[in-house]
Amino acid sequence: MSDRIFIIDREFLYKLTNESNARWYGHTPSELIGQHVAEFVGAHRFETEVRPTLERCFKGHTLEYDFEDTEPGGRPVIVGARLEPFRNGEGEIEGAVVTLRDVTETRRLSERLERLALADDLTGLANRRAFETWLDTRLQALARRCGAARFQRCLHRSRRLQDRQRHGRPRRRRPLPERDRRAAGRIRLRHGPCRTDRRRRIRHGDRRRRPGERPCRLRARAGNV
């Protein structure tokens, strides 16, 4: 079905309507013109939904929203509504131009894409985006309840948690056994710093051994290590 377009005046009467909207209610366009909106949508729905929305449009607001409805065949549909002020030649608002469109398939596709973005299609388990969305919501709620300093501490802890999930827990340097520590303490350099070590060579300079100079050797004070 094509878009339903009609104009409602400030007395909530149909001033103009297209054939698609008239066929929705089972009438011709000429039969709808001059009729009150409440006769077709019901008195309760008119007072709770339609009237407040039209009155906002009469004040100059342009409104867009979705609502659930039932087509004449009984199938439930989602309708996208757009209301714009209808002005005369002098710029005065005389009514509202209403456009109704069936957006059922569009909304269902959007909801499915949103579910696929937040959960696995096969298992139904939440993915990383769902976790980040949940975490962001909790952080915003925490920021409203507590002060800025406490919120920053909580944010720092949450970032550390995310880093652990991405890269794993950082590896700590294992201490040497007691025997290796004692052995390392007994080793000393006999002829100054060892120039064969790359780091010490960079620190002390790479000078060549002069003739007659003994090479650098490691010797333990007591026993073999």
ChimeraX attribute file (.defattr): number of C-alpha atoms within 10 A of each C-alpha:
attribute: neighborCount
match mode: 1-to-1
recipient: residues
	/A:1	9
	/A:2	10
	/A:3	15
	/A:4	19
	/A:5	18
	/A:6	22
	/A:7	23
	/A:8	25
	/A:9	20
	/A:10	16
	/A:11	12
	/A:12	20
	/A:13	17
	/A:14	21
	/A:15	19
	/A:16	16
	/A:17	21
	/A:18	16
	/A:19	16
	/A:20	18
	/A:21	21
	/A:22	19
	/A:23	14
	/A:24	14
	/A:25	13
	/A:26	12
	/A:27	13
	/A:28	16
	/A:29	17
	/A:30	14
	/A:31	12
	/A:32	22
	/A:33	17
	/A:34	15
	/A:35	15
	/A:36	16
	/A:37	18
	/A:38	16
	/A:39	9
	/A:40	12
	/A:41	13
	/A:42	11
	/A:43	12
	/A:44	10
	/A:45	12
	/A:46	18
	/A:47	12
	/A:48	10
	/A:49	11
	/A:50	17
	/A:51	15
	/A:52	12
	/A:53	15
	/A:54	24
	/A:55	15
	/A:56	16
	/A:57	22
	/A:58	23
	/A:59	12
	/A:60	16
	/A:61	15
	/A:62	14
	/A:63	15
	/A:64	12
	/A:65	9
	/A:66	16
	/A:67	10
	/A:68	12
	/A:69	13
	/A:70	11
	/A:71	13
	/A:72	11
	/A:73	7
	/A:74	8
	/A:75	8
	/A:76	12
	/A:77	15
	/A:78	19
	/A:79	20
	/A:80	18
	/A:81	17
	/A:82	17
	/A:83	22
	/A:84	21
	/A:85	24
	/A:86	19
	/A:87	15
	/A:88	10
	/A:89	6
	/A:90	6
	/A:91	8
	/A:92	12
	/A:93	18
	/A:94	16
	/A:95	27
	/A:96	28
	/A:97	22
	/A:98	21
	/A:99	18
	/A:100	17
	/A:101	16
	/A:102	20
	/A:103	15
	/A:104	16
	/A:105	11
	/A:106	11
	/A:107	15
	/A:108	12
	/A:109	11
	/A:110	12
	/A:111	12
	/A:112	13
	/A:113	12
	/A:114	11
	/A:115	15
	/A:116	15
	/A:117	15
	/A:118	19
	/A:119	18
	/A:120	12
	/A:121	12
	/A:122	7
	/A:123	7
	/A:124	11
	/A:125	10
	/A:126	15
	/A:127	13
	/A:128	11
	/A:129	12
	/A:130	15
	/A:131	13
	/A:132	13
	/A:133	12
	/A:134	11
	/A:135	13
	/A:136	13
	/A:137	12
	/A:138	11
	/A:139	17
	/A:140	11
	/A:141	11
	/A:142	16
	/A:143	17
	/A:144	10
	/A:145	10
	/A:146	10
	/A:147	10
	/A:148	12
	/A:149	10
	/A:150	12
	/A:151	17
	/A:152	13
	/A:153	11
	/A:154	15
	/A:155	16
	/A:156	12
	/A:157	12
	/A:158	14
	/A:159	12
	/A:160	13
	/A:161	13
	/A:162	13
	/A:163	13
	/A:164	12
	/A:165	10
	/A:166	9
	/A:167	8
	/A:168	10
	/A:169	11
	/A:170	8
	/A:171	6
	/A:172	6
	/A:173	6
	/A:174	6
	/A:175	8
	/A:176	10
	/A:177	8
	/A:178	9
	/A:179	9
	/A:180	11
	/A:181	11
	/A:182	12
	/A:183	15
	/A:184	13
	/A:185	10
	/A:186	14
	/A:187	15
	/A:188	14
	/A:189	12
	/A:190	13
	/A:191	12
	/A:192	10
	/A:193	16
	/A:194	17
	/A:195	19
	/A:196	12
	/A:197	10
	/A:198	10
	/A:199	11
	/A:200	13
	/A:201	14
	/A:202	10
	/A:203	11
	/A:204	11
	/A:205	10
	/A:206	12
	/A:207	8
	/A:208	8
	/A:209	11
	/A:210	8
	/A:211	6
	/A:212	6
	/A:213	9
	/A:214	9
	/A:215	12
	/A:216	15
	/A:217	13
	/A:218	13
	/A:219	14
	/A:220	15
	/A:221	12
	/A:222	9
	/A:223	8
	/A:224	9
	/A:225	13
